[in-house]
Each structure stands twice: as structure tokens, then as C-alpha cells.
Amino acid sequence: MDTFYPPVGFHFKVEFQDLDKEDIDVRFQAVNGLTVDMQTQSVKEGGEHRFEHVLPIRTKYTNLTLKRGLTKNSKLIDWCTDAFKTLLIYPKDVLVYLLNEEHEPLMTWNIVQAWPKKWSVSDFNAEKGGLVIETLELEYQYFTIEQ
């Protein structure tokens, strides 16, 4: 009988459509925002005062946030800064792979039509010895999951 072990959350990689899969642009320290929420509307029925009907309206996807150590010569950051400078947005699909011990995908999240919304760098502080972390926040339409 096969034994199932829940996957670990630290073995993953991220790939961007039309960007080289160079090590510098696929390694991230954290991925956040793989969340979908059902938005609802409450409807009060005439004559019925004990409850309200709650109806689903649409799904809402939170922004995707990627964090990594600050890098130089990154085509990913070039894509972002081009968008911020010119306001010409070229959305890209993003693949987030959760990997197994053989570095093969267990699950894949396909983020559709992502574009850079925010880029930031962590504070510089002479009292702490941490890495400089860049954070990239992406807006997107939706995601699908492949298992």
C-alpha cells in the first residue's frame, strides 16, 4: 500500500511565460496569494425576517506576492520596471510548481494574465544582518490547478 505524506511547502519553483528559465528568475523565498474567495450578496425576502438568503456573485483572486533576495540583471525585474516606466503592460502567465523529492511537480498553479502591480525592496538597517529582500506583487485574472 502506498503511503501518503503531505508535501512540504519549501520545495517549489516559479516560471514566467516568455522569460528564460534562468536560475535567478525561478528561485523565490516565498509565494503568497494563491487564494480564491467567493463574493456574495445578501437578499432579504419579503415577509421572512428570520434570515437572509446569501447568494454567490463571483470569485475574487488575491494578488500574487513573490519574495526573494535582491538580484541584479533580472529579466523579470526588467519586465516590471518597463511596465512601471511606460505604463505599457504585457501580461504573462505564471506557473507555480510544488515539487516532490525528485524535483518533479506534484501540483501546478497556472496564474493567468499576471502583470506587475508593485515592486518593493526591504528596509536597509545597519542594526540587523539580514538579506535585502525584493517583493513583487502581481495582479492576475484567475488561476487553475493541475494535479
N, C-alpha and C positions, 0 to 999 in steps of 0.2 A: 504494500500500500504506500502511495506517495505521501510524504509528509509535507504539509504546507507551513511555511514560515512567512510571516508578514514581511514585506520588503522594507529595507532601510531607506530613510529619507535623505541620506547624504550622497548617494551614488546616482548622479543624473548628469545630463548634458543638454545644452540648448543650441539649436541651429536656426539660422535665419535664411529665408529664401533669397537666392541670388547673391549671397555673400560666401566667400571662400570659407571652408570649414577649418580655418586655421585654429590652432590651439588657443590663441589669445581671445578669439571671439566665440568660443563654445564653452569656456570654463567660467562658471559663476559660483559664488559662495552661497547665494540664496535665491530662490524663486518664490514669489508670493503672488497671490491674486488668482489662483485657479479656482474661482468661486462663481457660482451661478445662484441667483436669487429670484424667486417668483414674486413679482409685484402683484398686489391685489387691490380690489376696490370693495368697499363695504356698501351694501344696498339694504336699506330699511324697507321692510314690507309693510304696506298699509294695514293697520289693524293688528299686527303682530308686534308686541313690544318686548317680548322676552329675549329676542336675539336679533342679530343682523346676519344677512347672507354675505359671505366673503367669497368673492369671485376672482379667479385668476385673470390677469390682464396681459402681462408679457414677462419675459425673462430679462434680467439685467445681469451683466457680467462686470465684475470689478476690474480695475486696472491691473495689468501685469507689472510686477516690480521685480527687477533683476539687480543683484548686487554682486560686486567683485572688487578686487584690488585695482587701484587706478592703473591704467595701461597707456602706453604710447603707441602710436602707429596702428590704431584700430580702425578697420573699415566700418565696423558697427558705429563707432562714435563719429566717424566722418559722415555717415548716413544721417545721424541725429543732428549734428551741427549744421549740415546743409539744410535740413528742414527748418531749424530754428533761425538761420540767417536769411533764407529766401522765402520761407513760408510755402515752398513747393513740397508737398507731402507725397511721398511714394510709398504707400502701404506695402508691407511684406508679411507673408505667412511665417509663423514661428513654430518650430517643433520643440517640445519639451519631452525628453525621454527619461523615464525612470528605468534605471539599468539593474540587471542582476549581477551575480558574482562573476559571470563570464563577459561582462560589459555589453550584453545584449539587451535590447529594450523589453521590459516587462509590460509597460504601458506607455502610450504616446498621446500627448495632448497636442492637437493641431489648432493653433491660435490663428484665426483668420483675419486678414487685413489689419495688422497691427501698425501703429505709427507712433513716433516719439512724442510724448506729451510733456515730459520733464526729465531733466538730467541734473544731477547734483553731485557734489563731492563732499565728503565728511569734513568736519572742522579740523583745523590744524591746531594742535595743542602740545606745547613743549613739556607739559607735566605728565603726559601719557605716552607710552611707547607703542601705540597701535599702528596698524596699516592705514593708509589713506584709501577709503572705500568710495567708489563711484556707484551711484544709484541711477538706474534708468527706469522710468515709468512709461509704460506703453498703453495706449487706448487701443481697443480692438472691437470687432463686431461680435464674435462668439467663438467658442471652441468646441471641438469634437474630441472624443476619447476612443482610441483604438487599443484593444487588449490582445 
